[in-house]
Amino acid sequence: MSDITTANIAALGQIAPAQANQGYWTAVWRRLRRDPVTIIVTLILLAIILISVFAPLVTSYDPYAGSVLRRLKPIGTPGHWLGTDETGRDLWTRLAYGGRLSLLAGVAPVIVALIIGGMLGITAGFMGGIVGTLIMRTMDVFYAFPSILLAIAICGLLGNGLTNSLIALAVVFIPPMVRISETVTTQARHLDFVEAARASGTTTSQIIRHHVLSNVLGPILVYATSLISISIILSAGLSFLGLGVAPPQPEWGLMLNSLRQAIYVQPYVAALPGLMIFITSMCFNLVSDGFRSAMDVRLNK
């Protein structure tokens, strides 16, 4: 589901425990500051987030108010510098407000999957045995279905709407999150200081809180960041198919669907929602890659 494979995460998990201290995270921060690509895409991502959050401050138009006289105005039209959509609504306004739902649909399912999948994966990796086998074999059932088909099936069962699409995406992302969490936790539990803590009589909950979590959260969070871009694309796809956000709410996938008929009239205007989906998802991917590289102590940067 991502270009960050289990092997990549495993490599991070093998290295991070040896240097999970202040010096290690200082080195990570130093590598990030020396990575111009990560810095640039992070600034672009922050700009998109701020524009979406403060949309009423960057536009004076109502995202729902249209006019037949202003239908499908081209880019550069006075007063509508990004043109208008099929009902005459200002496209810059719709894109700004649409970022709210698109970013929510990208981040919320990943957070839910991070909490639930992380807990299940850490439990499976640390406990092992029957508990670990039961959790992992249950997660394997979900791998029998492609992600998009599973999300469509769940939305079809629950019905369309933003809430149901968020639930569907969370269910899709829990299995890979469990697998990554289980992989790095299995490696961490065999480290010397974890074995020493267990031999000294430290309780299981204390070992997990003080020794395991500090070494597995980094790789897990890096992987979670990479899933946000996939979540944005999948949520836009669900909205495009009519299974996500309902019109007339502004959302990039829904806007792409409503403007598809205008591609022969105003192709550049019709492509703008898709361009925003592409830029935002690429930014999250590149930020994730930057964090992964910065956390890899084998790279001398």
QUIWOHU-V527683 format. One record per residue. N is the residue number from 1. RES is the residue in three letters. PHI is phi in degrees with one decimal (999 if undefined). Layout:
n res phi
N RES PHI
N RES PHI
//
This chain:
n res phi
1 MET 999
2 SER -153.9
3 ASP -75.2
4 ILE -87.2
5 THR -85.7
6 THR -61.8
7 ALA -64.6
8 ASN -61.2
9 ILE -65.0
10 ALA -62.1
11 ALA -62.0
12 LEU -62.7
13 GLY -65.3
14 GLN -76.2
15 ILE -96.8
16 ALA -58.6
17 PRO -59.2
18 ALA -69.8
19 GLN -133.7
20 ALA -79.7
21 ASN -145.0
22 GLN -61.7
23 GLY -64.2
24 TYR -64.3
25 TRP -69.4
26 THR -65.8
27 ALA -66.1
28 VAL -60.6
29 TRP -63.3
30 ARG -64.9
31 ARG -65.2
32 LEU -62.7
33 ARG -66.1
34 ARG -92.9
35 ASP -103.5
36 PRO -65.5
37 VAL -63.6
38 THR -61.9
39 ILE -64.5
40 ILE -65.0
41 VAL -68.4
42 THR -65.8
43 LEU -64.7
44 ILE -62.2
45 LEU -64.4
46 LEU -63.2
47 ALA -63.5
48 ILE -62.9
49 ILE -64.9
50 LEU -65.3
51 ILE -61.9
52 SER -68.6
53 VAL -66.3
54 PHE -104.5
55 ALA -54.8
56 PRO -61.8
57 LEU -88.0
58 VAL -102.9
59 THR -149.8
60 SER -104.9
61 TYR -90.2
62 ASP -83.4
63 PRO -66.2
64 TYR -106.0
65 ALA -90.4
66 GLY -123.9
67 SER -153.3
68 VAL -61.7
69 LEU -71.8
70 ARG -108.4
71 ARG -65.0
72 LEU 52.0
73 LYS -73.1
74 PRO -74.5
75 ILE -63.3
76 GLY 94.9
77 THR -64.3
78 PRO -54.2
79 GLY 87.2
80 HIS -139.8
81 TRP -68.4
82 LEU -107.8
83 GLY 81.9
84 THR -131.1
85 ASP -90.7
86 GLU -68.8
87 THR -113.5
88 GLY 86.8
89 ARG -84.4
90 ASP -62.2
91 LEU -74.0
92 TRP -60.1
93 THR -64.4
94 ARG -64.6
95 LEU -67.5
96 ALA -64.5
97 TYR -69.1
98 GLY -65.1
99 GLY -62.2
100 ARG -61.9
101 LEU -70.2
102 SER -66.0
103 LEU -69.8
104 LEU -61.2
105 ALA -67.8
106 GLY -85.0
107 VAL -91.8
108 ALA -58.4
109 PRO -62.1
110 VAL -68.9
111 ILE -62.8
112 VAL -61.4
113 ALA -65.4
114 LEU -64.0
115 ILE -69.8
116 ILE -70.9
117 GLY -65.2
118 GLY -64.2
119 MET -62.8
120 LEU -65.1
121 GLY -65.7
122 ILE -64.7
123 THR -62.3
124 ALA -64.3
125 GLY -70.5
126 PHE -83.3
127 MET -78.5
128 GLY 63.7
129 GLY 59.9
130 ILE -65.4
131 VAL -60.7
132 GLY -63.9
133 THR -64.0
134 LEU -62.1
135 ILE -65.4
136 MET -70.7
137 ARG -69.4
138 THR -65.4
139 MET -67.0
140 ASP -63.0
141 VAL -59.7
142 PHE -70.2
143 TYR -74.0
144 ALA -72.9
145 PHE -117.1
146 PRO -59.4
147 SER -56.6
148 ILE -67.0
149 LEU -68.0
150 LEU -66.3
151 ALA -64.9
152 ILE -63.6
153 ALA -63.6
154 ILE -67.6
155 CYS -64.6
156 GLY -64.0
157 LEU -75.8
158 LEU -84.6
159 GLY 103.0
160 ASN -76.2
161 GLY 129.6
162 LEU -62.7
163 THR -59.6
164 ASN -67.0
165 SER -68.4
166 LEU -65.6
167 ILE -62.6
168 ALA -61.3
169 LEU -68.9
170 ALA -61.3
171 VAL -62.6
172 VAL -65.7
173 PHE -88.7
174 ILE -63.6
175 PRO -57.6
176 PRO -64.4
177 MET -67.6
178 VAL -62.7
179 ARG -63.8
180 ILE -64.9
181 SER -62.1
182 GLU -65.8
183 THR -63.8
184 VAL -71.7
185 THR -70.8
186 THR -59.8
187 GLN -70.0
188 ALA -68.3
189 ARG -70.6
190 HIS -97.7
191 LEU -71.3
192 ASP -60.1
193 PHE -70.5
194 VAL -71.9
195 GLU -62.9
196 ALA -66.1
197 ALA -64.7
198 ARG -67.2
199 ALA -68.9
200 SER -80.9
201 GLY 93.8
202 THR -66.0
203 THR -68.8
204 THR -60.3
205 SER -62.6
206 GLN -69.4
207 ILE -63.0
208 ILE -64.9
209 ARG -68.2
210 HIS -96.7
211 HIS -119.0
212 VAL -81.9
213 LEU -58.8
214 SER -63.7
215 ASN -100.5
216 VAL -109.4
217 LEU -64.4
218 GLY -58.3
219 PRO -59.3
220 ILE -65.1
221 LEU -67.2
222 VAL -61.7
223 TYR -65.8
224 ALA -61.0
225 THR -61.8
226 SER -68.5
227 LEU -73.6
228 ILE -61.7
229 SER -63.2
230 ILE -65.7
231 SER -63.9
232 ILE -62.7
233 ILE -66.9
234 LEU -66.3
235 SER -65.1
236 ALA -64.3
237 GLY -64.5
238 LEU -64.4
239 SER -65.9
240 PHE -61.4
241 LEU -84.9
242 GLY 85.0
243 LEU -105.9
244 GLY -110.7
245 VAL -64.4
246 ALA -93.4
247 PRO -65.0
248 PRO -97.1
249 GLN -61.2
250 PRO -77.8
251 GLU -154.0
252 TRP -60.3
253 GLY -65.9
254 LEU -67.2
255 MET -64.3
256 LEU -63.4
257 ASN -67.6
258 SER -69.2
259 LEU -94.5
260 ARG -64.4
261 GLN -72.5
262 ALA -93.7
263 ILE -66.2
264 TYR -85.1
265 VAL -98.2
266 GLN -131.1
267 PRO -61.6
268 TYR -69.8
269 VAL -64.6
270 ALA -65.6
271 ALA -85.7
272 LEU -61.1
273 PRO -60.0
274 GLY -64.4
275 LEU -64.3
276 MET -65.9
277 ILE -61.5
278 PHE -63.8
279 ILE -63.1
280 THR -65.8
281 SER -65.8
282 MET -65.5
283 CYS -62.4
284 PHE -63.8
285 ASN -63.9
286 LEU -69.0
287 VAL -63.4
288 SER -61.5
289 ASP -62.6
290 GLY -64.0
291 PHE -65.3
292 ARG -62.6
293 SER -66.4
294 ALA -66.7
295 MET -83.1
296 ASP -84.7
297 VAL -72.4
298 ARG -71.6
299 LEU -89.5
300 ASN -91.7
301 LYS -125.2
//
